[in-house]
Amino acid sequence: MGAQLNAPLKPSLPIIHLLSSGGFYGAERMLLDHCLATPGQHQVLFLDAPYELLARFREAGVDCRSCTGLGALLAHLRQRRAERPLINTHNFKGLLFGWVGATLLRLPLVITQHGFTPRSRKQKFYTWLSLQLCRTASVNRVVCVAESIATLCRQASVRAEKLQVIPNGLPASNDLPAQATQHQRWLAGYVGRLSSEKGPDLFLDALIPLCQQHPQLDVVMLGDGPERDSLLARIQEAGLQERISLPGYQTDMRPWWRQLDALVISSRTEGTPMILLEAMQAGVPVVAFGVGGIPDVLQDRHNGLLAPPADSAALARQIDSLLRDPALARELIDNARRTQLDRYDLKALAERWSQLYIHTAREARA
């Protein structure tokens, strides 16, 4: 077995990523960067995805295609079986289909757990089933993007030797916005899907009273989703439609990073949010609930401001302290940029992923 483990692998390990997706959000941004940075022959199979998402991956040079149904996936995997590709899944449907394919065709399987949203009965069932499947012999590795997710896996009796925590990271950027200049208005931003798990209602619970206290405060909510109409109704009821805007989903955040004075993350559940890392890199201070992997990244009043989960009043107090103290904002920006570069740089994290893929493929061959 030792000789087999030390035998060289093919120069370019084939890796097939599986996920179902409705748009380009955090997991999709992570996956695109991952494919571009991590050695290997990457192919992305979207089990459900809009054409625009496929086009975005293809324009970046990533081999991707739409795959409708389990039968089509199994046919594709059988065609590539001789290559012994490694399957890496990225959400519940991807995990379920990937587990079936890996089990039937005896292919190595890596599960990436980006986070759970167990709010409805259906979501709770998906979470339970995901964790149960991670325990099975078909799964070689479970990679969690935050320690809090790994804790849930341990509590579900996923074996420790399967688990590894690799947080999300960002590639180096040559297009960072210049330090914001002083201006009379102050802009707080929400960036994300307008759905319950992201807490847009909790965001408004904090920001509506702050707008009423601070005439210079404006608010923007960037994103789209099922709660848009109810959020607009709340804003109109408060008479703040001229100061709290909802411009919709954004394909390019760079112009907004130049305008925002703070990013506010009001999520009820998170992994390691890509938008958090992007704000840190861009020099925008972050105020957030301490959920999921966020406290792994931010230390309160060092490189960000934290509030207890779902405590909108505490979140408002933290935003208020940032609004009143420009020196604090500058200190948070400087420390956050150092943190992102030192601990969440994609190049170093891609090397960890590369080693995990190599070891998993070797073990599967042994």
N, C-alpha and C positions, 0 to 999 in steps of 0.2 A: 504493500500500500504506500509506503514511503516513496518508492520510486515513481509510482503513479502521481502522487501529489506534487512531486518536483518536476514532472514532465512539462515541457513548454506547451503553452496554449497557442491557438491560432493567433496571428498578429492582431486581428481585429475581431474581438468577441462579438457575435451577433446578439443584440438585446432588443426584445420586442416589448414596447410599453403599451398597456391597455388602460383606457379610461373612457367614460361617458362624460360629455361636457356640453354645456349650453352656451359657453362663451369664454373669452380670455380673461380669467380671473387669477387668483393667487397660485393655485396648483398648476394651471396651464403655463403661467409665467415661469414658475420653478422648473417645469418639465422642459420648456423650450431652452432655457439657459443651460439646464443639465445636459441635454443632448448635444449642445454646441461645445460644452466644456469638458465632458467626461469621455475619455478614450473608449472606443467601441464602435460597432456598426449598429447605430440606433435606428429603429423603425417605430413609429407611433401609429397604433391602430385606434382610431376613434370609433367607439361603439355607437355613439350618437353625437353629432356635432354639426353646427352650421357650416356652410361652405366657407364663410369668411375666416373661420378658425383654421381650417385646413390650409387656406391660402396663406395665412400668416406664417404657419410653420414651413410651408413650401418656399415662401419667399426668403426665409432665413436659411434655407438649404437643408432642412430636415426631411427625410423620407417619411411620408405619412399618407394614410389612406383611410377612407371610411369603410367600416366593416359592419354590415347589418345582420344581427342575429348570431346566436351561438353556432349554428350550423356553418355559416360562412367563416367564422373564426376558426373552427376546428379544421375546415378544409384548408385554410391558409396555413395553419400550424403544421398540418400533415405535409404540405408541399415543402416546408422548410425544415422538417424533422431531421433530415440527414445532417443539417448544419449544427444540430443541438443548440438552438437558440435558448437564451435565458429570458424568462418572462418576468417583467416588472409591472405590477399593477398599482393603480393610483386612486381608486375610489371604490365604492361598494360594488357597482356593476362590473367594473374591471376586475375586482378581486374575485367575484363569483365566477365570471366566465374564465378568468385566468386559472383559477383553482381547478375547474373542470378540465380545461385543456392540459394543464400540467399533470394532473392525475392520470388522465387517459393515455397521454403520450409520453409520460415519464420524463418531463422536461423540468429543469431547475426553475424554482419560483421564488421571487422576492416580492414581498408586500410592502409598499410604502404607505404608512399611515399618516395622512396629513391632518387628521383631527376628526372628531365626531360631533354630531349635532342631534343628540337624543332627546328632542323636545316632544315630538308626537309619538303615538304608539308605533307607527310604522318605522320611524327613525330609531326608536329604541330597539325594535326587532332587528333592524339592519346592523346596529351597533353590536348587539349580542351575537348575531350570526357571524359578523366579521371577526370578532374575537374568538369564537369557537373554531372557525376555519383556520385562524392563525396557529391554533394548537396542533393541527393535524400534521401527519408526516409528509404530506405533499409540499408544505411550505418550508423552504430552506432558511430564509431570513425574513425578519420583520424590522423594517427601518422606520423609526419614529422621528418626526421633525421636531419634537419637543419632549423633554423629560416627563412632563405631565401625561403625555400619551403613552409613554413607556410604562408609567406607573399603572395606568388602566390595564395594560396588557399583562403586567405581572399579577395584578389582582385577579385577572381572568385565568391565571395559571398557564400563560404562555411561557415556555421554557426560557430561562435566562440566556442560554447560549445562542438562542435564535435572535435575541433582541439587540439592536444597536440604535443609538441616538445620533443622527446626523442632521443638524439644523439646516434650514435654508440659507443660501448665501447669494451675494450679488457679484457680478463681474465688475471689474474696475471700470470707471466711467471717466471719459475725457470731456464730458458735456455737463459738468456740474454747474448749477446756477450761481451767479455771483451773490455775495452776501447782500441780503435785503437792505434797501435803503430805508431811512426813517420816512414814515408817511402818516397822514392823519387818521386814516381808517385802519382797522385791525381785523384781519380775516382768519376765522377759524374754519377748518374743513373736516368733513366726513368723506371717506372714500371707501366704497364697497357696495355690495348688493343691498338693495333696500328690502331686506327680509329679516325675520325675527331673530335669527341667530347672530346677526351683525348688530343688533340693538339700535336701529335708527330712532326708535321711539324713546329709548333711554338717552340718546344724544339730544333730542329735542327737550326732554325733561330737564337737561342741564342748560342748554343754550337759550331757550326761550326766556327764562328769568334773567340770564346774564345780558341778553339783548335789551331787556327792559331796564336794567341797571346801568348799562354802558352805551351811551348814544353812538360812540365811535366803533362799536363792534358790528361787523357783518359776518354772515355765515353762508357757506356753500356746502351742499350735499351732492357729491359726485357719484353717480351710479343709477341703476334702475332696478325695479323689482316689484313684487306684489304689494308692498306697503306704500307705494308712491302716492296713491290717491288719499289715503288716510293721513299721511304726513302733510300733504298740501292743505287738507282741511284743517288740521291743527294750526298750521302756520297762518292761514287766513283768519281763523278764529282769534288768534292772538294779534292780528293786525300787523304782521311782520313780513308780508309778502314782498315788500321792497328791500328787505334786509336779509332774508333767508331764501336763497335761490336753489333750485334743483335743475341744473343744466343737463342732466342725463348721464349716460355712460360715456366715458372718455377713452379714446384709443391712445392718447399721448398725454402723459402727466407733466411733461417738462414745463409747459407754460404755467401750470398751476403751482409747481414748486417755487416758482419765482414770485408768486403772489401770496402764498399762505404764510401766516405768522404762527400757526400751530396746526398739527394734525391731531384729531381727537378720535381715539379708537374705543368705541362703546360696545364692543362685542360681548355677547353672553358666553361664547365659546370660541376658542382659537387654537391653532397650532403655533407655528412661528410665522406671523403674517409677513408676506413679501412687502406689503405697503409700509409696514413699520421699518423694515430695513431700507427701503427706498427713501423714506423721509429722513432717516439718520444720515444716509449718504448725501442727500440733497441739502442738508443743513436746515431742516425744518424741525423745531422741537415737537416732541410727542407727549400727549397727555392720554392715559389709557387706563382702562380697568385691568387689574392684575389677574387676568384669566389665562389658562393654557400655558403656552410657552413665553408669553410676554414678560413675566417676572424673571425668566432665565436671561432675557436680553437687557431689560431696563432695571436700574437701581434708582429708587426714588430720590429725586433732587441731586442725582449725580449725572445721569445721561437721559433722564426723562422724568415725568411726573406720573405717579401711580395712585389709583383710588381703589377701594375695595370693590369686588365684583357687584355690578348692578346698583351701586350706590351713586345715583345721579347727583345728589346734593354734594357729595364729596368730590365727584368729578368736576362739578361747577366751581368748587372752591379752588381746586388745582388750576383750572383754566384762568380763574380770576387772579391768582397769584402770578401766573405767567404774564398776563395782560398788564399787570401793574409794575412788573419788575424786568425791564429790558436786560439788565445785567445777568439775571438768572437765565434768561433765554440764551444769551451768548455762551454762558458756561455749559448749559445743557447741549447746545449745538456742537461745541468743541469736543466734549467728552463722548457724545454719541458718534461723531465721525470716527474717532479713534476706536471705539468699540466695534463699529461695523467693519472697519478695515482689519482690526486685529483678530476678530473672532468669527466674522460672517463674510469672509472673502471667498468667492466661489472657487477660485483656483485651488486653494488648499482643501476645501470641502470636496471638490471633484476628485482629488487624489484619494480621499477616503472612500468615495464611492467606487472608484476604479479598483482599489484593493478588495473591497467587498465583493464586487462582481467576479474578480479573478478567483478568490478563495471559494466562492459559492460554486462556480463552474468546475473547479478542481475536485471539490468534495463530491459533486454530483457524478463526476466521471469515475471516482474511485470505487 
